[in-house]
Amino acid sequence: MLAADSTVRSCPVPFAPIAESIPPNVFAVTDQKVARAVASGADVIDLAKGNPDAYPAAFIRDAAKQAVDDPANARYTPFDGKPAFLQAAAEWYRNVHGVELDWPTQLFAVEGAVDGLAGLYAILIGCGDAVAFVDPYYPSYHCMAVMHGAEEILLPALADHDFLPDLDVVPVETWDRVKMLVLNYPNNPTGAQASPEFLRRAVELAHEHRFVIVHDYAYTGLGVGGPDAQQHSILEIPGALDVAVEVCSLSKMYAMAGWRAGFVAGNEAVVSRLKLYHYQMGSMITGSIQDAGIVALQSDQSCVVELAERYAARRRIVAEGLREAGLDVFDSAGGIYVWARVPRDGDWNGERLADHLLDHAAVAVLPGTCFGRVGGDYIRLSLLKSEPELVEAVRRIKAALR
């Protein structure tokens, strides 16, 4: 028998540049901190996660159970997604947003929003290209830009502008370099909503400077509180189909996060090229999940309204409690998070406060630095725990800050 070759064992693996550039996952880092606290005996209330605690409505679950027994769903599904799923997505756009889409050419099924975003980065951004996105941002936008070797142009979204960036302060020469603008409204982490006027200005700039807008619309449907909470698809804006695509997920609005289903809608040329990329590099949604998604999209959306009201009640608990503890809380009209500024007295920042709350209150939150530069003095708290747990978390936070 040949002796083991120690030279081979010690030889470094020649990873590709993209593998060498992968940033750490900020959520995984926080998970490790929480795991260490739990292992030491702490009874941690984890408000760091964005993983829905709700369950899909009974009629959605029933459709999925029935679909599992359909022999056709054991087979590979069509590359683009089941026609009935794409047609249901087109009906959803028509009924909810008044947008008419051609389902064979302007819609494509993907396994959740990140699947769609990763494909769009791959087909739209090359090494050295400029991608613009709002700061604070969902961390994947930054990580994908780094892995593709792109230039990042951060658009600060500040409290005095309700966490919307001022698109008109960006120099013309900067817009001329941009190949892709990523928007995300309702926003994670802040919960900010985008008005039609804001989206209209983005579309105007895209036409003028010839870039593509990618709108991450993962938190649609979860707004409450009257006209200010109305959420708008960018595809509602005249001319948007010339320059924009929208990424939708069933994860949050139907509590189907673990089921992995969504779709990309919009500009025909972008959708067509995304399909070609995904045919080679992706995988399609399980057939039974698409069947469940069909009945969800074609429903009267009352289950989404119910979820939105549940989260709004939870937001009131957390926001009011944090204000009593001396924190400034952004008055969001939607989403599943609370975005709060650290106390102005003392030597606090988001990271120090997050560590303090885990160590002294056994409450896990995310520091705003997970979401970019603007969030340095903020923390994000998830609303995806029961109301009694949120009441207890607020009580602990108040005690830890006294």
MOWO-V706811 format. One line per field, one symbol per residue. psi: psi as a letter, one per 40 degrees, with the letter a starting at -180 (. if undefined). A space follows every 10 residues. Layout:
psi = ???
//
This chain:
psi = hiiihdddde hihgiiddde ehiihddddd ddddddddde eighhhfdif hheiiiiddd ddddddddeh ddeeiiiide ihdddddddd ddddddefhh ihddeeihhi gidddddddd ddedhiheih hhiihiihdd dddddddefi hhhhhhhide fffhihdeeh idddddehdh hhighiihed eiihiddddd ddddddddef ihhhhhfdfi efiifaddeh ihhdedhhed edeiihhiie dddeffdeeg iaihibhddd dddddddddd eaiihhdddd dddddddeie eddddddddd dddddddddd ddddeeihhh gieiafihhi iiieiifiid ddddddddde efhhihieee eaddedfiih hiefiidddd dddddddddd e.
//
